[in-house]
């Protein structure tokens, strides 16, 4: 399994979704990432 950092665009999307009240799991699903990588 390849480990990669989030791209800036992913970080921006995470920030927006957190402000909208999305859960970490919902954000991870939207980005196609494991939920443990979004915290």
MODELLER restraints for C-alpha pairs under 7 A, 6 or more apart:
rsr = mdl.restraints
at = mdl.atoms
rsr.add(forms.Gaussian(group=physical.xy_distance, feature=features.Distance(at['CA:14:A'], at['CA:27:A']), mean=6.53, stdev=0.5))
rsr.add(forms.Gaussian(group=physical.xy_distance, feature=features.Distance(at['CA:17:A'], at['CA:27:A']), mean=6.76, stdev=0.5))
rsr.add(forms.Gaussian(group=physical.xy_distance, feature=features.Distance(at['CA:24:A'], at['CA:35:A']), mean=6.36, stdev=0.5))
rsr.add(forms.Gaussian(group=physical.xy_distance, feature=features.Distance(at['CA:24:A'], at['CA:38:A']), mean=5.71, stdev=0.5))
rsr.add(forms.Gaussian(group=physical.xy_distance, feature=features.Distance(at['CA:24:A'], at['CA:39:A']), mean=6.36, stdev=0.5))
rsr.add(forms.Gaussian(group=physical.xy_distance, feature=features.Distance(at['CA:25:A'], at['CA:35:A']), mean=4.89, stdev=0.5))
rsr.add(forms.Gaussian(group=physical.xy_distance, feature=features.Distance(at['CA:28:A'], at['CA:34:A']), mean=5.82, stdev=0.5))
rsr.add(forms.Gaussian(group=physical.xy_distance, feature=features.Distance(at['CA:28:A'], at['CA:35:A']), mean=4.95, stdev=0.5))
rsr.add(forms.Gaussian(group=physical.xy_distance, feature=features.Distance(at['CA:28:A'], at['CA:38:A']), mean=6.20, stdev=0.5))
